[in-house]
């Protein structure tokens, strides 16, 4: 398998492996609340808002400062659910909600 490039929007919840981020000192929301936030973001994307702009404000990952861009990666470099979701996308497509130990994500494959 070749390398891919992706951007993502991560929303952490209190069950995340590290429930803190640049956005919040202590994340207290439930998993269900995190999913609801991403569902709202899915609607914003459907209405034409820009993925990178949303990621820069909403994502709990430090990649937010790059519009969610994670750069190029290959097999085995990301958590399995994240990797499988990314490789299943066509370039330009956005995933459904993907759960990992880090939280819940929306992923956009960019290359």
C-alpha positions, -999 to +999 in steps of 0.1 A: +000+000+000+012+035-008+011+065+014-019+087+017-024+123+030-053+133+052-067+160+074-090+155+103-112+170+129-108+154+164-132+159+192-120+144+225-142+132+253-136+122+289-129+086+278-101+097+254-067+084+263-055+120+270-086+141+278-070+175+274-059+195+244-048+230+232-085+239+232-094+226+267-074+220+298-097+192+309-122+176+286-153+166+304-178+159+276-192+124+271-185+103+240-221+109+230-217+147+233-185+145+212-204+126+185-231+152+185-205+179+179-192+160+149-227+155+136-231+193+137-198+197+119-210+172+092-240+194+086-218+225+083-197+206+057-228+196+039-238+233+038-205+241+021-182+252+049-145+246+044-130+215+062-097+232+069-114+263+084-136+242+106-106+221+117-086+251+126-112+262+151-129+230+162-103+202+162-086+192+195-055+180+176-025+202+174-029+197+136-057+223+139-030+250+133-025+234+098-063+231+091-062+195+104-035+184+079-016+153+091+007+151+061+016+119+044+015+086+062+016+049+053+003+016+067+009+011+104+016+048+112-019+057+125-043+039+148-060+010+128-096+025+127-082+058+115-059+042+089-087+019+076-111+048+072-085+069+054-075+042+029-112+035+022-118+071+011-113+086-023-093+118-025-116+147-015-140+125+004-149+129+041-154+099+063-183+093+086-175+094+123-145+073+132-137+063+168-101+058+181-085+059+215-079+096+209-116+105+205-139+108+175-128+121+141-140+132+107-113+125+082-108+140+048-084+122+024-064+148+005-039+126-015 
